[in-house]
Amino acid sequence: MLYTLAGGGTLCGVAALVLLIVSTATDFWMQYRYSGSSANQGLWRFCINHKCHAHTITVAFWDATRAFMLLAVLSCFAGVVLGLSAFTNGTKNRRVRTGGIALVLSGFLALLALAIYTGVCSSSVLTSGPLQNLLLQITRTAKQEELADKDRSNGCHCCV
């Protein structure tokens, strides 16, 4: 019975690990239309009109969300490794229990990261306030990089 439960938990942990890695790496945490352009952003970069740029502005909620998502990935990985090691060495109650706790902790950390991100990026905040200023800065940075790319392609080596 314990093998069945540990096997199911480990299988769910592997699926959770894959989903956590994909969700942490993707650029589609938020999608919006800004100044007539389609835009989306993730934890690591933002894209305007399918041209992506790294985040150059450090904002506390992005850093907190990144940290909690990375901790969730590491905790999930530890839970999966502990779950798999219980099968290779014979079922050890302590390893199975510790792996389960690591997987539950991973879920809690991911939910905490999502709560931080969605608490700041709610639709009521997008219309005014500090996030609106942040979006303006992101758009300006993207437009400046786009102009610099056009200048470079035209042979102009001046700074923007």
C-alpha positions in Angstrom: 0.0 0.0 0.0 2.8 2.4 0.9 4.5 1.7 -2.5 1.3 2.7 -4.3 0.9 5.9 -2.4 4.6 6.8 -2.7 4.5 6.0 -6.4 1.5 8.2 -7.0 2.9 11.0 -5.0 6.2 10.8 -6.8 4.5 10.8 -10.2 2.5 13.9 -9.2 5.7 15.4 -8.0 7.4 14.8 -11.4 4.4 16.4 -13.2 4.5 19.4 -10.7 8.2 19.8 -11.3 7.8 20.0 -15.1 4.9 22.5 -14.7 6.9 24.6 -12.2 9.9 24.8 -14.5 7.8 25.7 -17.5 5.8 28.3 -15.6 8.9 29.9 -14.1 10.6 30.2 -17.5 7.7 31.4 -19.6 7.1 35.0 -20.6 3.3 34.9 -20.3 2.6 35.7 -16.7 0.7 38.8 -17.8 -0.7 39.8 -21.2 -2.0 43.2 -22.0 -2.5 45.8 -24.8 -0.4 48.8 -24.2 -0.4 51.9 -26.6 -2.1 49.8 -29.3 0.6 47.0 -29.1 0.2 43.5 -27.8 2.5 42.9 -24.9 3.3 40.2 -22.4 5.7 39.8 -19.5 7.2 37.1 -17.4 9.5 37.0 -14.5 12.7 37.3 -16.5 11.8 39.4 -19.6 8.9 41.3 -21.3 7.8 41.2 -25.0 6.2 44.0 -27.0 5.0 43.1 -30.5 6.8 39.7 -30.2 10.2 41.4 -29.6 11.5 40.4 -26.2 13.8 42.4 -23.8 15.3 41.5 -20.5 13.9 43.3 -17.4 16.3 46.2 -16.7 14.2 47.6 -13.8 14.5 45.9 -10.4 11.1 45.7 -8.7 10.6 44.1 -5.3 7.6 42.0 -6.2 9.4 40.5 -9.3 12.3 39.6 -7.1 10.1 38.1 -4.4 8.1 36.1 -7.0 11.3 34.9 -8.7 12.8 33.8 -5.4 9.7 31.9 -4.2 9.3 30.2 -7.6 12.9 29.1 -7.6 12.5 27.9 -4.1 9.4 26.0 -5.2 11.3 24.3 -8.0 14.2 23.3 -5.7 11.8 22.0 -3.1 9.8 20.0 -5.7 13.1 18.6 -7.1 14.1 17.5 -3.6 10.7 15.9 -3.0 11.0 14.0 -6.3 14.5 12.8 -5.5 13.5 11.7 -2.0 10.5 9.9 -3.5 12.6 8.1 -6.1 15.3 7.2 -3.6 12.7 5.5 -1.4 12.0 3.0 -4.3 15.7 2.3 -5.0 16.7 1.5 -1.4 13.4 0.0 -0.4 10.6 2.0 1.2 11.8 4.1 4.1 9.0 5.8 6.0 11.2 8.8 6.8 12.3 9.4 3.2 8.7 9.1 1.9 7.5 11.5 4.6 10.2 14.0 4.0 9.6 13.9 0.3 5.9 14.5 0.8 6.6 17.4 3.1 9.0 18.9 0.5 6.3 18.5 -2.2 3.7 20.2 0.0 6.2 23.0 0.8 6.8 23.4 -2.9 3.1 23.9 -3.6 2.9 26.4 -0.7 5.9 28.4 -2.1 4.4 28.5 -5.6 1.1 29.7 -4.3 2.8 32.3 -2.2 4.7 33.5 -5.3 1.5 33.7 -7.3 -0.3 35.6 -4.5 2.5 38.2 -4.5 2.4 38.6 -8.2 -1.3 38.7 -8.6 -1.7 41.0 -5.6 0.4 43.6 -7.2 -0.7 43.0 -10.8 -4.4 43.0 -10.3 -6.5 44.8 -12.9 -7.4 47.7 -10.6 -3.7 48.5 -10.1 -2.9 48.4 -13.8 -4.9 51.5 -14.6 -3.0 53.8 -12.2 -0.3 54.0 -9.7 3.3 52.6 -9.5 2.6 49.6 -11.9 1.4 52.0 -14.6 4.7 54.0 -14.2 6.6 50.7 -14.4 4.8 49.8 -17.6 5.6 53.2 -19.1 9.3 52.7 -18.3 9.3 49.2 -19.8 7.6 50.5 -23.0 10.1 53.4 -23.2 13.1 51.0 -22.8 11.7 48.7 -25.5 11.2 51.7 -27.9 14.7 53.0 -27.2 16.2 49.5 -27.9 14.2 49.3 -31.1 15.4 52.7 -32.2 19.0 51.8 -31.4 18.6 48.5 -33.4 17.3 50.5 -36.4 20.2 53.0 -36.1 22.8 50.1 -36.0 21.2 48.5 -39.1 21.4 51.8 -41.0 25.1 52.1 -40.2 24.8 54.8 -37.5 26.9 54.0 -34.5 25.7 56.8 -32.2 24.3 56.3 -28.7 20.5 56.6 -27.9 
